[in-house]
Amino acid sequence: MKTFHCNKCYQQIFFENVHCEKCGSMLGYQPEHQTVSAFEPAGPDRWASLNPVNAGMHYKQCANYSREHVCNWMLPADSKSSLCASCQLTRIIPALSYGKNRLFWNRLETAKRRLLYTLWDLHLQPTGSCAFAFP
Protein backbone atom coordinates (compact mmCIF):
# COMPACT_ATOMS: atom_id res chain seq x y z
CA MET A 1 0.00 0.00 0.00
CA LYS A 2 1.43 3.35 -0.94
CA THR A 3 1.59 6.36 1.33
CA PHE A 4 -0.02 9.69 0.59
CA HIS A 5 0.51 13.32 1.63
CA CYS A 6 -1.97 15.82 3.03
CA ASN A 7 -2.98 18.40 0.41
CA LYS A 8 -2.94 21.14 3.05
CA CYS A 9 0.31 20.62 5.00
CA TYR A 10 2.09 17.82 3.06
CA GLN A 11 2.33 15.58 6.15
CA GLN A 12 2.63 11.90 5.28
CA ILE A 13 -0.74 10.16 5.65
CA PHE A 14 -1.92 6.62 5.13
CA PHE A 15 -4.80 4.84 3.40
CA GLU A 16 -6.92 4.42 6.55
CA ASN A 17 -6.37 7.91 8.00
CA VAL A 18 -9.44 10.10 8.55
CA HIS A 19 -7.64 13.18 9.96
CA CYS A 20 -4.21 14.64 9.31
CA GLU A 21 -2.17 14.40 12.49
CA LYS A 22 -0.35 17.66 11.71
CA CYS A 23 -3.01 20.12 10.52
CA GLY A 24 -6.20 18.32 11.59
CA SER A 25 -7.77 18.32 8.11
CA MET A 26 -10.48 15.75 7.46
CA LEU A 27 -9.20 13.12 5.02
CA GLY A 28 -11.06 10.89 2.62
CA TYR A 29 -10.21 8.35 -0.03
CA GLN A 30 -11.24 9.20 -3.58
CA PRO A 31 -11.40 5.95 -5.54
CA GLU A 32 -11.72 7.71 -8.91
CA HIS A 33 -8.26 9.23 -8.33
CA GLN A 34 -6.86 6.45 -6.12
CA THR A 35 -5.74 9.00 -3.58
CA VAL A 36 -6.41 10.16 -0.05
CA SER A 37 -7.22 13.88 -0.09
CA ALA A 38 -7.75 16.58 2.50
CA PHE A 39 -11.17 18.25 2.70
CA GLU A 40 -12.63 21.34 4.32
CA PRO A 41 -16.30 21.99 5.18
CA ALA A 42 -18.34 23.50 2.33
CA GLY A 43 -21.82 23.43 3.88
CA PRO A 44 -24.06 20.91 5.59
CA ASP A 45 -22.78 17.42 4.72
CA ARG A 46 -20.64 18.88 1.92
CA TRP A 47 -16.88 18.93 1.69
CA ALA A 48 -14.54 20.76 -0.67
CA SER A 49 -11.50 18.81 -1.73
CA LEU A 50 -8.12 20.49 -1.24
CA ASN A 51 -6.67 18.29 -3.97
CA PRO A 52 -5.87 20.54 -6.97
CA VAL A 53 -7.25 17.86 -9.32
CA ASN A 54 -10.72 18.47 -7.79
CA ALA A 55 -10.73 22.28 -7.77
CA GLY A 56 -14.25 23.56 -7.20
CA MET A 57 -15.78 20.12 -6.66
CA HIS A 58 -17.81 19.13 -3.61
CA TYR A 59 -18.06 15.74 -1.99
CA LYS A 60 -19.93 13.93 0.75
CA GLN A 61 -18.77 11.25 3.12
CA CYS A 62 -19.94 7.68 2.68
CA ALA A 63 -22.79 7.09 5.18
CA ASN A 64 -20.63 4.47 6.88
CA TYR A 65 -17.97 7.18 7.28
CA SER A 66 -20.19 9.94 8.67
CA ARG A 67 -22.48 7.77 10.82
CA GLU A 68 -20.72 4.51 11.62
CA HIS A 69 -17.01 5.49 11.42
CA VAL A 70 -16.04 2.29 9.59
CA CYS A 71 -15.19 3.85 6.21
CA ASN A 72 -13.18 6.79 4.89
CA TRP A 73 -14.31 6.96 1.28
CA MET A 74 -15.84 10.04 -0.35
CA LEU A 75 -18.54 10.37 -3.01
CA PRO A 76 -19.40 13.27 -5.30
CA ALA A 77 -21.88 15.53 -3.47
CA ASP A 78 -24.54 14.92 -6.13
CA SER A 79 -24.28 11.12 -5.95
CA LYS A 80 -27.67 9.46 -5.48
CA SER A 81 -26.11 6.77 -3.32
CA SER A 82 -25.28 7.36 0.32
CA LEU A 83 -22.77 4.49 0.31
CA CYS A 84 -19.42 4.35 -1.47
CA ALA A 85 -18.58 1.62 -3.96
CA SER A 86 -16.85 -0.42 -1.26
CA CYS A 87 -19.70 -0.26 1.24
CA GLN A 88 -22.23 -1.08 -1.48
CA LEU A 89 -20.58 -4.51 -1.74
CA THR A 90 -21.48 -5.30 1.87
CA ARG A 91 -24.82 -7.09 2.06
CA ILE A 92 -24.97 -8.02 5.76
CA ILE A 93 -23.31 -6.35 8.73
CA PRO A 94 -22.98 -7.90 12.20
CA ALA A 95 -25.37 -6.97 15.01
CA LEU A 96 -23.72 -3.81 16.29
CA SER A 97 -25.33 -4.11 19.72
CA TYR A 98 -23.32 -7.23 20.45
CA GLY A 99 -19.89 -6.93 22.09
CA LYS A 100 -17.01 -6.30 19.73
CA ASN A 101 -18.96 -6.62 16.48
CA ARG A 102 -18.38 -2.95 15.56
CA LEU A 103 -14.61 -3.54 15.90
CA PHE A 104 -14.85 -6.72 13.81
CA TRP A 105 -16.97 -4.95 11.17
CA ASN A 106 -14.40 -2.12 11.03
CA ARG A 107 -11.57 -4.61 10.52
CA LEU A 108 -13.51 -6.42 7.79
CA GLU A 109 -14.30 -3.16 5.97
CA THR A 110 -10.66 -2.05 6.21
CA ALA A 111 -9.46 -5.31 4.67
CA LYS A 112 -12.10 -5.08 1.92
CA ARG A 113 -11.09 -1.52 1.01
CA ARG A 114 -7.43 -2.58 0.80
CA LEU A 115 -8.42 -5.50 -1.44
CA LEU A 116 -10.46 -3.20 -3.70
CA TYR A 117 -7.55 -0.75 -3.89
CA THR A 118 -5.24 -3.58 -4.98
CA LEU A 119 -7.73 -4.96 -7.50
CA TRP A 120 -8.21 -1.46 -8.91
CA ASP A 121 -4.45 -1.03 -9.18
CA LEU A 122 -4.30 -4.31 -11.14
CA HIS A 123 -7.18 -3.15 -13.39
CA LEU A 124 -9.44 -5.90 -12.08
CA GLN A 125 -12.89 -5.44 -10.62
CA PRO A 126 -15.31 -7.55 -8.63
CA THR A 127 -18.46 -8.82 -10.28
CA GLY A 128 -21.91 -8.75 -8.80
CA SER A 129 -24.81 -6.40 -8.40
CA CYS A 130 -22.67 -3.41 -7.43
CA ALA A 131 -22.67 -0.92 -10.28
CA PHE A 132 -19.35 0.87 -10.35
CA ALA A 133 -16.42 0.81 -12.69
CA PHE A 134 -12.74 1.15 -12.17
CA PRO A 135 -10.89 3.65 -14.32
LUMGUMI-829697 format. One line per field, with one value per residue: residue in three letters; chain; residue number from 1; x, y, z of N, C-alpha, C in turn. Coordinates in steps of 0.1 Angstrom, whole numbers. Example, Ala and Ser with C-alpha at 12.3 -4.5 7.8 and 13.67 -1.06 7.14 Angstrom:
2
rest c(ALA/SER)
kette c(A/A)
nr c(1/2)
n.X c(132/128)
n.Y c(-57/-22)
n.Z c(78/71)
ca.X c(123/137)
ca.Y c(-45/-11)
ca.Z c(78/71)
c.X c(132/129)
c.Y c(-33/0)
c.Z c(78/79)
REM end
This chain:
135
rest c(MET/LYS/THR/PHE/HIS/CYS/ASN/LYS/CYS/TYR/GLN/GLN/ILE/PHE/PHE/GLU/ASN/VAL/HIS/CYS/GLU/LYS/CYS/GLY/SER/MET/LEU/GLY/TYR/GLN/PRO/GLU/HIS/GLN/THR/VAL/SER/ALA/PHE/GLU/PRO/ALA/GLY/PRO/ASP/ARG/TRP/ALA/SER/LEU/ASN/PRO/VAL/ASN/ALA/GLY/MET/HIS/TYR/LYS/GLN/CYS/ALA/ASN/TYR/SER/ARG/GLU/HIS/VAL/CYS/ASN/TRP/MET/LEU/PRO/ALA/ASP/SER/LYS/SER/SER/LEU/CYS/ALA/SER/CYS/GLN/LEU/THR/ARG/ILE/ILE/PRO/ALA/LEU/SER/TYR/GLY/LYS/ASN/ARG/LEU/PHE/TRP/ASN/ARG/LEU/GLU/THR/ALA/LYS/ARG/ARG/LEU/LEU/TYR/THR/LEU/TRP/ASP/LEU/HIS/LEU/GLN/PRO/THR/GLY/SER/CYS/ALA/PHE/ALA/PHE/PRO)
kette c(A/A/A/A/A/A/A/A/A/A/A/A/A/A/A/A/A/A/A/A/A/A/A/A/A/A/A/A/A/A/A/A/A/A/A/A/A/A/A/A/A/A/A/A/A/A/A/A/A/A/A/A/A/A/A/A/A/A/A/A/A/A/A/A/A/A/A/A/A/A/A/A/A/A/A/A/A/A/A/A/A/A/A/A/A/A/A/A/A/A/A/A/A/A/A/A/A/A/A/A/A/A/A/A/A/A/A/A/A/A/A/A/A/A/A/A/A/A/A/A/A/A/A/A/A/A/A/A/A/A/A/A/A/A/A)
nr c(1/2/3/4/5/6/7/8/9/10/11/12/13/14/15/16/17/18/19/20/21/22/23/24/25/26/27/28/29/30/31/32/33/34/35/36/37/38/39/40/41/42/43/44/45/46/47/48/49/50/51/52/53/54/55/56/57/58/59/60/61/62/63/64/65/66/67/68/69/70/71/72/73/74/75/76/77/78/79/80/81/82/83/84/85/86/87/88/89/90/91/92/93/94/95/96/97/98/99/100/101/102/103/104/105/106/107/108/109/110/111/112/113/114/115/116/117/118/119/120/121/122/123/124/125/126/127/128/129/130/131/132/133/134/135)
n.X c(9/6/19/5/1/-9/-30/-30/-10/11/20/29/5/-18/-35/-58/-62/-82/-81/-57/-27/-11/-22/-48/-68/-97/-97/-102/-107/-105/-117/-119/-96/-77/-65/-58/-73/-73/-99/-122/-148/-178/-204/-236/-231/-214/-183/-153/-128/-93/-75/-58/-66/-93/-104/-129/-148/-174/-179/-193/-193/-191/-220/-213/-190/-196/-216/-212/-185/-167/-156/-138/-142/-150/-177/-190/-208/-233/-240/-264/-264/-259/-239/-205/-186/-173/-186/-211/-208/-211/-234/-245/-243/-227/-245/-246/-250/-240/-213/-180/-186/-187/-160/-150/-165/-154/-127/-131/-142/-120/-101/-114/-115/-88/-83/-99/-86/-62/-71/-81/-58/-46/-62/-84/-118/-144/-172/-208/-237/-231/-229/-204/-175/-141/-114)
n.Y c(-12/21/53/85/121/149/173/199/204/188/166/132/108/80/52/45/67/93/118/144/142/164/189/186/184/170/138/119/90/90/71/73/87/73/82/96/124/158/176/203/219/226/234/221/187/186/187/203/195/196/189/197/186/183/209/232/212/194/172/143/125/89/72/53/63/89/83/57/54/35/36/55/66/89/104/119/150/152/126/99/78/69/54/44/29/6/1/-5/-31/-46/-68/-78/-68/-72/-77/-48/-42/-61/-69/-69/-65/-42/-34/-57/-55/-31/-39/-58/-42/-25/-43/-51/-27/-23/-46/-39/-16/-27/-45/-26/-13/-33/-33/-48/-59/-65/-87/-87/-74/-48/-16/-1/12/7/29)
n.Z c(0/-9/4/12/9/28/14/24/43/36/52/58/51/56/40/56/72/87/96/94/111/116/107/112/92/77/62/32/12/-23/-47/-75/-82/-69/-45/-13/0/14/30/34/52/34/37/49/54/32/15/5/-17/-11/-29/-58/-82/-80/-80/-71/-68/-50/-23/-5/25/27/40/59/68/78/97/109/112/100/76/51/27/0/-18/-48/-43/-54/-58/-60/-44/-9/0/-5/-32/-22/3/-7/-16/6/20/44/77/109/140/157/183/198/218/206/179/163/161/148/124/115/110/90/70/65/55/32/17/13/-3/-26/-34/-43/-63/-80/-87/-102/-124/-122/-114/-91/-96/-97/-82/-77/-90/-103/-118/-124/-132)
ca.X c(0/14/16/0/5/-20/-30/-29/3/21/23/26/-7/-19/-48/-69/-64/-94/-76/-42/-22/-3/-30/-62/-78/-105/-92/-111/-102/-112/-114/-117/-83/-69/-57/-64/-72/-77/-112/-126/-163/-183/-218/-241/-228/-206/-169/-145/-115/-81/-67/-59/-73/-107/-107/-143/-158/-178/-181/-199/-188/-199/-228/-206/-180/-202/-225/-207/-170/-160/-152/-132/-143/-158/-185/-194/-219/-245/-243/-277/-261/-253/-228/-194/-186/-168/-197/-222/-206/-215/-248/-250/-233/-230/-254/-237/-253/-233/-199/-170/-190/-184/-146/-148/-170/-144/-116/-135/-143/-107/-95/-121/-111/-74/-84/-105/-75/-52/-77/-82/-44/-43/-72/-94/-129/-153/-185/-219/-248/-227/-227/-193/-164/-127/-109)
ca.Y c(0/33/64/97/133/158/184/211/206/178/156/119/102/66/48/44/79/101/132/146/144/177/201/183/183/157/131/109/83/92/59/77/92/64/90/102/139/166/183/213/220/235/234/209/174/189/189/208/188/205/183/205/179/185/223/236/201/191/157/139/112/77/71/45/72/99/78/45/55/23/38/68/70/100/104/133/155/149/111/95/68/74/45/44/16/-4/-3/-11/-45/-53/-71/-80/-64/-79/-70/-38/-41/-72/-69/-63/-66/-30/-35/-67/-49/-21/-46/-64/-32/-21/-53/-51/-15/-26/-55/-32/-7/-36/-50/-15/-10/-43/-32/-59/-54/-76/-88/-88/-64/-34/-9/9/8/12/37)
ca.Z c(0/-9/13/6/16/30/4/31/50/31/61/53/56/51/34/65/80/86/100/93/125/117/105/116/81/75/50/26/0/-36/-55/-89/-83/-61/-36/-1/-1/25/27/43/52/23/39/56/47/19/17/-7/-17/-12/-40/-70/-93/-78/-78/-72/-67/-36/-20/7/31/27/52/69/73/87/108/116/114/96/62/49/13/-3/-30/-53/-35/-61/-60/-55/-33/3/3/-15/-40/-13/12/-15/-17/19/21/58/87/122/150/163/197/204/221/197/165/156/159/138/112/110/105/78/60/62/47/19/10/8/-14/-37/-39/-50/-75/-89/-92/-111/-134/-121/-106/-86/-103/-88/-84/-74/-103/-103/-127/-122/-143)
c.X c(9/10/12/5/-7/-19/-28/-16/14/26/21/14/-9/-34/-60/-71/-77/-92/-61/-37/-15/-13/-45/-72/-85/-100/-102/-104/-111/-109/-112/-103/-72/-59/-65/-62/-77/-90/-114/-141/-167/-199/-223/-238/-221/-192/-162/-132/-104/-71/-68/-66/-88/-112/-122/-153/-161/-181/-189/-193/-197/-207/-221/-194/-186/-210/-218/-192/-163/-156/-145/-132/-153/-166/-188/-207/-232/-249/-256/-275/-256/-241/-218/-194/-182/-180/-209/-221/-210/-230/-254/-239/-237/-239/-245/-240/-246/-218/-190/-173/-186/-169/-143/-153/-160/-132/-119/-136/-129/-100/-101/-117/-97/-74/-89/-94/-66/-58/-78/-68/-40/-53/-81/-106/-138/-166/-196/-229/-244/-223/-216/-182/-151/-122/-100)
c.Y c(12/44/76/109/142/170/198/214/197/168/142/113/88/63/49/57/87/115/133/149/158/189/199/183/170/151/121/103/86/81/63/83/84/72/94/117/145/173/193/215/230/236/222/196/176/192/194/201/198/200/191/199/181/199/226/225/199/176/155/127/101/77/63/52/82/94/66/45/42/24/52/72/81/98/118/137/152/134/107/84/74/65/45/30/4/-9/-8/-26/-53/-55/-72/-75/-71/-71/-61/-37/-52/-70/-62/-63/-54/-30/-45/-62/-39/-28/-52/-54/-26/-30/-53/-39/-17/-35/-48/-23/-16/-41/-38/-12/-20/-43/-43/-53/-66/-76/-89/-76/-50/-27/2/3/14/19/28)
c.Z c(0/1/5/14/17/20/11/36/45/40/55/59/50/47/44/73/77/89/98/107/127/117/109/105/81/62/45/14/-12/-46/-70/-92/-76/-52/-23/-1/12/20/38/42/41/25/46/48/34/23/4/-6/-19/-23/-52/-81/-92/-75/-81/-70/-52/-35/-7/12/29/40/63/74/83/99/116/119/111/81/62/34/11/-16/-35/-46/-41/-64/-53/-44/-21/7/-8/-22/-31/-3/5/-17/-5/19/35/67/100/131/158/178/205/206/211/182/157/152/148/124/106/104/92/67/56/53/33/11/5/-4/-27/-43/-47/-63/-85/-95/-103/-123/-134/-113/-102/-95/-93/-91/-81/-87/-101/-112/-122/-134/-152)
REM end
